[in-house]
Amino acid sequence: MPTVPAQFPNVTALTKANVYFDGKVVSHAIVLADGEKKTLGLIYPGAFHFGTGAPERMEIVAGACKVTLDGAPADSAAIYKAGEHFDVPGKSGFNIEVEGGICEYICSYLV
C-alpha cells in the first residue's frame, strides 16, 4: 500500500483558506512545481456532505473518518484511517463523518 506523503517539496501555498461548515472543515490549496493542484485540510468532528466537480482522491494523513459515496447504500459506509485513501467520481459527492479528534487529509484532483 502506498504511503501518504509527509511533505511536498517546491510548492506554492495559497494563503487564503477554504472554510466550510462554520470552520469545521478547513483546507489550503497548494500547487506543485509541475502545476498539479492539491488541498491539505482538517475535518473536525461532525457529519458533512461534499460535491465534486472533478474526480478526487482523499488520502487520510491522521485520524479517521466514515465515508459514504453518493448513490451507494447507506449501509456501505467505510472507515478510512491514516495511510488509507478513497476515490470519489467527478460530478458526484460523498458524506463524511468524523466521530472524534481531527481528520487530516490530502485531496488530489484526478484526471
Contact map, one row per residue, 1 for C-alpha under 8 A:
111000000000000000000000000000000000000000000000000000000000000000000000000000000000000000000000000000000000000
111100000000000000000000000000000000000000000000000000000000000000000000000000000010000000000000000000000000000
111110000000000000000000000000000000000000000000000000000000000000000000000000000010000000000000000000000000000
011111000000000000000000000000000000000000000000000000000011100000000000000000000011000000000000000000000000000
001111110000000000000000000000000000000000000000000000000000000000000000000000000000000000000000000000000000000
000111110000000000000000000000000000000000000000000000000000000000000000000000000000000000000000000000000000000
000011111000000000000000000000000000000000000000000000000000000000000000000000000000000000000000000000000000000
000011111110000000000000000000010000000000000000000000000000000000000000000000000000000000000000000000000000000
000000111110000000000000000000010000000000000000000000000000000000000000000000000000000000000000000000000000000
000000011111000000000000000000011000000000000000000000000000000000000000000000000000000000000000000000000000000
000000011111100000000000000001111000000000000000000000000000000000000000000000000000000000000000000000000000000
000000000111110000000000000001111000000000000000000000000000000000000000000000000000000000000000000000000000000
000000000011111000000000000111100000000000000000000000000000000000000000000000000000000000000000000000000000000
000000000001111110000000000111000000000000000000000000000000000000000000000000000000000000000000000000000000000
000000000000111110000000000110000000000000000000000000000000000000000000000000000000000000000000000000000000000
000000000000011111000000000100000000000000000000000000000000000000000000000000000000000000000000000000000000000
000000000000011111100000011110000000000000000000000000000000000000000000000000000000000000000000000000000000000
000000000000000111110000011100000000000000000000000000000000000000000000000000000000000000000000000000000000000
000000000000000011111111111000000000000000000000000000000000000000000000000000000000000000000000000000000000000
000000000000000001111111110000000000000000000000000000000000000000000000000000000000000000000000000000000000000
000000000000000000111111100000000000000000000001000000000000000000000000000000000000000000000000000000000000000
000000000000000000111111100000000000000000000000000000000000000000000000000000000000000000000000000000000000000
000000000000000000111111110000000000000000000000000000000000000000000000000000000000000000000000000000000000000
000000000000000000111111110000000000000001111100000000000000000000000000000000000000000000000000000000000000000
000000000000000000111111111000000000000011110000000000000000000000000000000000000000000000000000000000000000000
000000000000000011110011111100000000000011100000000000000000000000000000000000000000000000000000000000000000000
000000000000000011100000111110000000001111000000000000000000000000000000000000000000000000000000000000000000000
000000000000111111000000011111000000001110000000000000000000000000000000000000000000000000000000000000000000000
000000000000111010000000001111100000111100000000000000000000000000000000000000000000000000000000000000000000000
000000000011110000000000000111110000111100000000000000000000000000000000000000000000000000000000000000000000000
000000000011100000000000000011111111110000000000000000000000000000000000000000000000000000000000000000000000000
000000011111000000000000000001111111110000000000000000000000000000000000000000000000000000000000000000000000000
000000000111000000000000000000111111000000000000000000000000000000000000000000000000000000000000000000000000000
000000000000000000000000000000111111000000000000000000000000000000000000000000000000000000000000000000000000000
000000000000000000000000000000111111100000000000000000000000000000000000000000000000000000000000000000000000000
000000000000000000000000000000111111110000000000000000000000000000000000000000000000000000000000000000000000000
000000000000000000000000000011110011111000000000000000000000000000000000000000000000000000000000000000000001100
000000000000000000000000000011110001111100000000000000000000000000000000000000000000000000000000000000000111100
000000000000000000000000001111000000111110000000000000000000000000000000000000000000000000000000000000000111000
000000000000000000000000001111000000011111000000000000000000000000000000000000000000000000000000000000011110000
000000000000000000000000111100000000001111100000000000000000000000000000000000000000000000000000000000011110000
000000000000000000000001111000000000000111110000000000000000000000000000000000000000000000000000000001111000000
000000000000000000000001110000000000000011111000000000000000000000000000000000000000000000000000010001110000000
000000000000000000000001100000000000000001111100000000000000000000000000000000000000000000000000010111100000000
000000000000000000000001000000000000000000111110000000000000000000000000000000000000000000000000111111000000000
000000000000000000000001000000000000000000011111000000000000000000000000000000000000000000000000111000000000000
000000000000000000000000000000000000000000001111100000000000000000000000000000000000000000000011110000000000000
000000000000000000001000000000000000000000000111110000000000000000000000000000000000000000000011100000000000000
000000000000000000000000000000000000000000000011111000000000000000000000000000000000000000001111000000000000000
000000000000000000000000000000000000000000000001111100000000000000000000000000000000000000001111000000000000000
000000000000000000000000000000000000000000000000111110000000000000000000000000000000000000111100000000000000000
000000000000000000000000000000000000000000000000011111110000000000000000000000000000000111111000000000000000000
000000000000000000000000000000000000000000000000001111100000000000000000000000000000000001110000000000000000000
000000000000000000000000000000000000000000000000000111110000000000000000000000000000000011100000000000000000111
000000000000000000000000000000000000000000000000000111111000000000000000000000000000001111100000000000000000111
000000000000000000000000000000000000000000000000000101111100000000000000000000000000001111000000000000000011110
000000000000000000000000000000000000000000000000000000111110000000000000000000000000111100000000000000000011110
000000000000000000000000000000000000000000000000000000011111000000000000000000000000111100000000000000001111000
000100000000000000000000000000000000000000000000000000001111100000000000000000000111110000000000000000001110000
000100000000000000000000000000000000000000000000000000000111111100000000000000011111100000000000000000111100000
000100000000000000000000000000000000000000000000000000000011111000000000000000001110000000000000000000111100000
000000000000000000000000000000000000000000000000000000000001111100000000000000001110000000000000000001111000000
000000000000000000000000000000000000000000000000000000000001111110000000000000001100000000000000000011110000000
000000000000000000000000000000000000000000000000000000000001011111000000000000111100000000000000010001100000000
000000000000000000000000000000000000000000000000000000000000001111100000000000111000000000000001111000100000000
000000000000000000000000000000000000000000000000000000000000000111110000000011110000000000000001110000000000000
000000000000000000000000000000000000000000000000000000000000000011111000000011110000000000000111100000000000000
000000000000000000000000000000000000000000000000000000000000000001111101110111000000000000000111000000000000000
000000000000000000000000000000000000000000000000000000000000000000111111000010000000000100001110000000000000000
000000000000000000000000000000000000000000000000000000000000000000011111000000000000000000011110000000000000000
000000000000000000000000000000000000000000000000000000000000000000001111100000000000000000000000000000000000000
000000000000000000000000000000000000000000000000000000000000000000011111110100000000000000000000000000000000000
000000000000000000000000000000000000000000000000000000000000000000010011111110000000000000000000000000000000000
000000000000000000000000000000000000000000000000000000000000000000010001111110000000000000000000000000000000000
000000000000000000000000000000000000000000000000000000000000000000000000111110000000000000000000000000000000000
000000000000000000000000000000000000000000000000000000000000000000010001111111000000000000000000000000000000000
000000000000000000000000000000000000000000000000000000000000000001111000111111100000000000000000000000000000000
000000000000000000000000000000000000000000000000000000000000000001110000000111110000000000000000000000000000000
000000000000000000000000000000000000000000000000000000000000000111100000000011111000000000000000000000000000000
000000000000000000000000000000000000000000000000000000000001000111100000000001111101110000000000000000000000000
000000000000000000000000000000000000000000000000000000000001111110000000000000111111000000000000000000000000000
000000000000000000000000000000000000000000000000000000000011111100000000000000011111000000000000000000000000000
011100000000000000000000000000000000000000000000000000000011110000000000000000001111100000000000000000000000000
000100000000000000000000000000000000000000000000000000000011000000000000000000011111110000000000000000000000000
000000000000000000000000000000000000000000000000000000001111000000000000000000010011111000000000000000000000000
000000000000000000000000000000000000000000000000000000001110000000000000000000010001111100000000000000000000000
000000000000000000000000000000000000000000000000000000111100000000000000000000000000111110000000000000000000000
000000000000000000000000000000000000000000000000000100111100000000001000000000000000011111011100000000000000000
000000000000000000000000000000000000000000000000000101110000000000000000000000000000001111111000000000000000000
000000000000000000000000000000000000000000000000000111110000000000000000000000000000000111111000000000000000000
000000000000000000000000000000000000000000000000001111100000000000000000000000000000000011111000000000000000000
000000000000000000000000000000000000000000000000001110000000000000000100000000000000000111111100000000000000000
000000000000000000000000000000000000000000000000111100000000000000001100000000000000000111111110000000000000000
000000000000000000000000000000000000000000000000111000000000000000111100000000000000000100011111000000000000000
000000000000000000000000000000000000000000000011110000000000000000111100000000000000000000001111100000000000000
000000000000000000000000000000000000000000000011110000000000000011110000000000000000000000000111110000000000000
000000000000000000000000000000000000000000001111000000000000000011100000000000000000000000000011111000000000000
000000000000000000000000000000000000000000111110000000000000000111000000000000000000000000000001111111100000000
000000000000000000000000000000000000000000001100000000000000000010000000000000000000000000000000111110000000000
000000000000000000000000000000000000000000011000000000000000000000000000000000000000000000000000011111000000000
000000000000000000000000000000000000000000011000000000000000001000000000000000000000000000000000011111100000000
000000000000000000000000000000000000000001111000000000000000011100000000000000000000000000000000010111110000000
000000000000000000000000000000000000000001110000000000000001111110000000000000000000000000000000010011111000000
000000000000000000000000000000000000000111100000000000000001111000000000000000000000000000000000000001111100000
000000000000000000000000000000000000000111000000000000000111110000000000000000000000000000000000000000111110000
000000000000000000000000000000000000011110000000000000000111100000000000000000000000000000000000000000011111000
000000000000000000000000000000000000011110000000000000011110000000000000000000000000000000000000000000001111100
000000000000000000000000000000000000111000000000000000011100000000000000000000000000000000000000000000000111110
000000000000000000000000000000000000110000000000000001111000000000000000000000000000000000000000000000000011111
000000000000000000000000000000000000000000000000000001111000000000000000000000000000000000000000000000000001111
000000000000000000000000000000000000000000000000000001100000000000000000000000000000000000000000000000000000111
